Amino acid sequence: MASRDDPMVEITPQVLLKAYSCGIFPMAESADDPALYWIEPQHRGVLPLDGVHFPRRLLRTVRTTPLTVKIDSDYDGVIDGCSAPRPGRTTTWINKRIRNLYRELFERGACHTVEVWNGGQMVGGLYGVALKGAFFGESMFSIERDASKIALVHLVARLIAGGFVLLDTQFTTDHLKQFGTIELERDDFHVELEKALSVSGRFTALAADASGSDVVALITRNASPA
């Protein structure tokens, strides 16, 4: 289900968070379209935090990679990476209003980034919205092998450490299914969302400089690798 908003009507961060609490999120048709569409999928992607299936090779990479993971250090860099053209995709759903809205959430501490760096260059990352015990994943990108996967592993560990109970991926893809993402009917998703909104998660519970070994140890205590 989708509905188009009036681009002249202001959407505040408070309105955006209220929409998330109702299971609704915004997207744009393209970067050049000023309008936003409110989306509520009939089938919702969820990655159960107690049922992730990260391959052993990926966990080994997280432990040994020379890449550096940072948290909330470069919002604009992550948005730029997520909105950049990719093979098979010349446009993006991230328009100026999306950028500005989520920047406001970022400045309020409700939007977070997980960034993967190779020296002084960001080579992958993701961003999403934290609300109570739910984290709503928005987008991820990678320009170096496994960079976005490393970001996802660090995100899952951070959510587990912080007491989150729901990781919403919005949709399911073959890429996400390999890690254990499941598809819920809309009503079932709302049941899980209601549970998540009844608890408080803390995104910063895990140290910002947590090592790959720390992250993998936390993951393996909560889920079995594939």
C-alpha positions as CSV (number, residue, x, y, z in Angstrom):
1,M,0.0,0.0,0.0
2,A,1.3,3.4,-0.9
3,S,0.0,7.0,-0.8
4,R,1.5,10.1,-2.3
5,D,1.9,13.2,-0.1
6,D,1.6,16.8,-1.1
7,P,5.2,18.1,-1.6
8,M,4.2,21.5,-0.3
9,V,3.2,20.0,3.1
10,E,6.0,19.9,5.6
11,I,6.9,16.6,7.2
12,T,8.5,17.1,10.5
13,P,10.8,14.6,12.3
14,Q,8.0,14.0,14.8
15,V,5.6,13.1,12.0
16,L,8.2,10.8,10.5
17,L,8.7,8.9,13.8
18,K,5.0,8.6,14.3
19,A,4.7,7.1,10.9
20,Y,7.4,4.5,11.8
21,S,5.6,3.7,14.9
22,C,2.6,2.8,12.7
23,G,4.6,0.7,10.4
24,I,4.8,3.3,7.6
25,F,7.9,4.7,5.9
26,P,8.5,7.2,3.1
27,M,10.2,6.8,-0.3
28,A,10.5,9.0,-3.3
29,E,9.9,7.9,-6.9
30,S,13.3,9.3,-7.9
31,A,15.9,11.8,-6.7
32,D,14.3,14.5,-8.8
33,D,10.7,14.0,-7.6
34,P,10.0,16.3,-4.6
35,A,7.0,14.2,-3.5
36,L,7.2,11.3,-1.0
37,Y,5.2,8.1,-1.0
38,W,4.1,6.6,2.3
39,I,4.7,2.9,2.1
40,E,3.1,0.1,4.1
41,P,4.0,-3.2,2.5
42,Q,1.6,-6.1,2.6
43,H,4.7,-8.3,3.2
44,R,7.4,-7.0,5.5
45,G,11.0,-8.1,5.7
46,V,12.4,-8.8,9.2
47,L,15.8,-10.1,10.2
48,P,15.3,-11.9,13.6
49,L,18.1,-10.9,15.9
50,D,18.1,-14.3,17.5
51,G,18.0,-16.1,14.1
52,V,20.7,-14.5,11.9
53,H,22.7,-16.9,9.7
54,F,26.0,-15.2,8.9
55,P,28.3,-17.4,7.0
56,R,31.5,-18.5,8.8
57,R,33.6,-16.9,6.1
58,L,31.9,-13.5,6.7
59,L,32.4,-13.7,10.4
60,R,36.0,-14.6,9.8
61,T,36.3,-11.5,7.6
62,V,34.7,-9.3,10.3
63,R,37.3,-10.6,12.8
64,T,40.3,-10.1,10.6
65,T,39.6,-7.3,8.2
66,P,41.9,-4.3,8.2
67,L,38.8,-2.1,7.4
68,T,37.6,0.2,10.2
69,V,34.0,0.5,11.4
70,K,32.7,3.8,12.7
71,I,29.4,4.7,14.1
72,D,27.5,8.0,13.4
73,S,30.6,9.9,12.1
74,D,29.5,10.8,8.5
75,Y,25.8,10.9,7.8
76,D,26.2,12.7,4.4
77,G,28.9,10.2,3.3
78,V,26.5,7.3,4.0
79,I,23.6,9.0,2.2
80,D,25.8,9.8,-0.8
81,G,26.9,6.2,-0.9
82,C,23.4,4.8,-0.7
83,S,22.1,7.2,-3.4
84,A,25.0,6.8,-5.9
85,P,24.2,5.0,-9.2
86,R,25.0,1.3,-9.3
87,P,25.1,-1.3,-12.1
88,G,21.6,-1.8,-13.1
89,R,20.4,1.3,-11.2
90,T,20.8,4.8,-12.6
91,T,18.4,6.5,-10.2
92,T,17.6,6.4,-6.5
93,W,14.6,6.9,-4.2
94,I,16.6,9.2,-2.0
95,N,15.6,12.7,-2.9
96,K,16.4,16.0,-1.2
97,R,13.5,15.8,1.2
98,I,14.6,12.3,2.4
99,R,18.2,13.6,2.9
100,N,17.0,16.6,4.9
101,L,14.5,14.7,7.0
102,Y,16.8,11.9,8.0
103,R,19.6,14.4,8.7
104,E,17.2,16.0,11.2
105,L,16.6,12.6,12.8
106,F,20.4,12.0,12.8
107,E,20.9,15.3,14.6
108,R,18.3,14.3,17.2
109,G,19.9,10.9,17.7
110,A,17.1,8.9,16.1
111,C,18.9,8.0,12.8
112,H,22.2,6.1,12.9
113,T,24.9,5.1,10.5
114,V,27.3,2.2,10.5
115,E,30.3,3.1,8.3
116,V,33.1,1.0,6.9
117,W,36.3,2.8,6.1
118,N,39.5,1.9,4.3
119,G,41.9,4.5,5.6
120,G,40.3,7.9,4.8
121,Q,37.7,6.5,2.3
122,M,34.3,5.2,3.2
123,V,33.8,2.0,1.3
124,G,30.5,0.8,2.6
125,G,27.8,1.5,5.2
126,L,24.2,1.6,6.1
127,Y,21.7,3.9,7.9
128,G,18.4,3.5,9.7
129,V,16.0,4.7,12.3
130,A,16.0,3.6,15.9
131,L,12.7,3.9,17.8
132,K,12.3,2.2,21.2
133,G,13.2,-1.4,20.7
134,A,12.9,-1.3,16.9
135,F,15.5,-0.5,14.2
136,F,14.3,0.3,10.7
137,G,17.0,-0.3,8.2
138,E,16.8,2.1,5.3
139,S,19.6,1.5,2.8
140,M,23.1,0.2,2.5
141,F,25.9,0.4,0.0
142,S,29.3,-1.1,-0.7
143,I,32.2,-0.2,-3.1
144,E,34.6,-2.7,-1.7
145,R,34.0,-6.4,-1.3
146,D,32.0,-7.4,1.9
147,A,31.9,-3.8,3.2
148,S,28.1,-3.6,3.5
149,K,28.0,-7.1,5.0
150,I,30.6,-6.1,7.6
151,A,28.4,-3.1,8.4
152,L,25.3,-5.4,8.8
153,V,27.1,-7.7,11.1
154,H,28.2,-4.8,13.3
155,L,24.7,-3.4,13.2
156,V,23.2,-6.7,14.4
157,A,25.7,-7.0,17.2
158,R,25.0,-3.4,18.3
159,L,21.2,-4.0,18.3
160,I,21.6,-7.2,20.4
161,A,23.9,-5.4,22.9
162,G,21.4,-2.5,23.1
163,G,18.3,-4.7,23.8
164,F,16.6,-4.1,20.5
165,V,14.0,-6.8,19.5
166,L,13.1,-5.9,15.9
167,L,15.2,-5.3,12.9
168,D,13.0,-4.2,10.0
169,T,14.5,-4.6,6.5
170,Q,11.3,-3.3,4.9
171,F,11.4,-5.7,2.0
172,T,13.0,-9.2,1.5
173,T,15.7,-9.7,-1.1
174,D,17.8,-12.7,-2.0
175,H,20.8,-10.9,-0.6
176,L,19.0,-10.4,2.8
177,K,17.5,-13.9,2.9
178,Q,20.9,-15.5,3.0
179,F,21.3,-13.9,6.5
180,G,18.0,-15.2,7.8
181,T,15.6,-12.4,6.8
182,I,12.0,-13.6,6.8
183,E,8.8,-12.2,5.4
184,L,5.9,-11.3,7.7
185,E,2.3,-10.5,6.8
186,R,1.4,-6.9,7.6
187,D,-0.7,-7.9,10.6
188,D,2.0,-10.1,12.0
189,F,4.6,-7.4,11.5
190,H,2.4,-5.0,13.5
191,V,2.3,-7.5,16.4
192,E,6.1,-7.6,16.4
193,L,6.3,-3.8,16.1
194,E,4.0,-3.3,19.1
195,K,6.2,-5.6,21.2
196,A,9.3,-3.6,20.1
197,L,7.8,-0.3,20.9
198,S,7.1,-1.5,24.5
199,V,10.8,-1.8,25.3
200,S,13.7,0.6,25.1
201,G,16.8,-0.1,23.0
202,R,20.1,1.8,23.3
203,F,22.1,2.0,20.1
204,T,25.2,3.2,21.9
205,A,25.3,0.3,24.4
206,L,28.1,-1.3,22.4
207,A,31.3,0.6,22.5
208,A,31.9,2.7,19.3
209,D,35.3,1.1,18.9
210,A,34.2,-2.5,19.5
211,S,36.5,-4.9,17.7
212,G,35.5,-7.4,15.1
213,S,36.3,-10.2,17.5
214,D,34.0,-8.6,20.1
215,V,31.2,-8.2,17.5
216,V,31.5,-11.8,16.3
217,A,31.5,-13.2,19.9
218,L,28.3,-11.3,20.6
219,I,26.7,-12.5,17.4
220,T,27.6,-16.2,18.0
221,R,26.2,-16.1,21.5
222,N,22.8,-15.1,20.1
223,A,22.6,-16.9,16.7
224,S,24.1,-19.9,15.0
225,P,26.3,-19.1,11.9
226,A,25.5,-20.9,8.7
